[in-house]
Amino acid sequence: MTEIDLESVEIPIDGTLDLHTFAPGEVSSLVEEYLWACLKKGIYEVRIIHGKGKGVLRRTVHARLEKHPDVIDFGLDPGSSGWGATIVRLKEGSS
């Protein structure tokens, strides 16, 4: 069997993370790493796009956010019909 090297995916750190192109198993650690990268860049409000679907990604994202020490609060983005994205507020000066 041939091994395939997966290229690292470069994600822009601009305060918006779209999870549509990632496998569900990658989401929890990806959210964690993205939030740390935002903190390092001084971005304290993050929008995570998880889509509507059955809510599996949303629940995974929210479970990770509940445990993150630098998350002040989070909630569904009213601009995404209340389901497709979550807005996260991070503690300023953390990292």
C-alpha positions as CSV (number, residue, x, y, z in Angstrom):
1,M,0.0,0.0,0.0
2,T,1.3,3.5,-0.9
3,E,1.6,6.1,1.8
4,I,0.2,9.6,1.0
5,D,1.8,12.7,2.6
6,L,-1.0,15.2,3.3
7,E,0.1,18.8,2.8
8,S,-0.3,21.1,5.7
9,V,-3.3,23.3,5.1
10,E,-2.6,27.0,5.6
11,I,-5.5,28.7,7.2
12,P,-5.6,32.5,7.2
13,I,-5.8,33.9,10.8
14,D,-8.3,36.6,10.2
15,G,-11.0,35.9,12.8
16,T,-13.1,33.6,10.6
17,L,-12.7,29.9,10.6
18,D,-14.8,27.9,8.1
19,L,-15.0,24.2,9.0
20,H,-16.7,23.0,5.9
21,T,-13.6,21.5,4.4
22,F,-12.3,19.7,7.4
23,A,-13.1,16.2,8.7
24,P,-15.3,16.1,11.9
25,G,-12.4,14.4,13.7
26,E,-10.1,17.3,13.1
27,V,-12.5,20.0,14.3
28,S,-11.9,20.0,18.0
29,S,-8.1,20.4,17.8
30,L,-8.4,22.8,14.9
31,V,-10.7,25.1,16.8
32,E,-8.3,25.0,19.8
33,E,-5.3,25.9,17.6
34,Y,-7.1,28.6,15.7
35,L,-8.2,30.3,18.9
36,W,-4.6,30.3,20.2
37,A,-3.4,31.8,16.8
38,C,-6.1,34.5,17.0
39,L,-5.0,35.4,20.5
40,K,-1.4,35.7,19.4
41,K,-2.5,38.1,16.6
42,G,-4.7,40.2,18.9
43,I,-8.0,39.0,17.4
44,Y,-10.5,38.8,20.2
45,E,-13.7,38.1,18.3
46,V,-13.8,35.0,16.2
47,R,-16.5,33.7,13.9
48,I,-16.6,29.9,13.5
49,I,-18.7,28.7,10.5
50,H,-19.9,25.1,11.2
51,G,-23.0,25.0,9.1
52,K,-26.5,24.0,10.0
53,G,-26.8,20.3,9.1
54,K,-27.7,18.0,12.0
55,G,-25.7,20.1,14.5
56,V,-22.8,17.6,15.0
57,L,-20.1,20.1,14.2
58,R,-21.9,22.9,16.2
59,R,-22.0,20.6,19.3
60,T,-18.3,19.7,18.9
61,V,-17.3,23.4,18.5
62,H,-19.4,24.4,21.5
63,A,-18.0,21.6,23.7
64,R,-14.4,22.8,22.9
65,L,-15.3,26.4,23.6
66,E,-16.8,25.6,27.0
67,K,-13.4,24.2,28.0
68,H,-11.2,26.9,26.6
69,P,-9.7,29.0,29.3
70,D,-9.6,32.2,27.2
71,V,-13.2,32.1,26.0
72,I,-15.3,34.8,27.7
73,D,-18.5,33.7,26.0
74,F,-19.9,32.4,22.7
75,G,-23.3,32.1,21.0
76,L,-24.9,31.5,17.6
77,D,-24.4,34.2,15.1
78,P,-27.7,35.9,14.5
79,G,-26.4,36.9,11.0
80,S,-26.3,33.2,10.0
81,S,-30.0,32.5,10.6
82,G,-29.0,31.5,14.1
83,W,-27.6,28.2,13.3
84,G,-24.7,28.2,10.8
85,A,-22.0,30.0,12.8
86,T,-20.9,30.8,16.3
87,I,-19.4,34.1,17.5
88,V,-16.7,33.7,20.2
89,R,-15.3,36.5,22.4
90,L,-11.8,35.9,23.8
91,K,-10.0,37.5,26.8
92,E,-7.9,40.4,25.7
93,G,-4.2,40.1,26.5
94,S,-4.3,36.3,26.7
95,S,-2.0,33.9,24.8
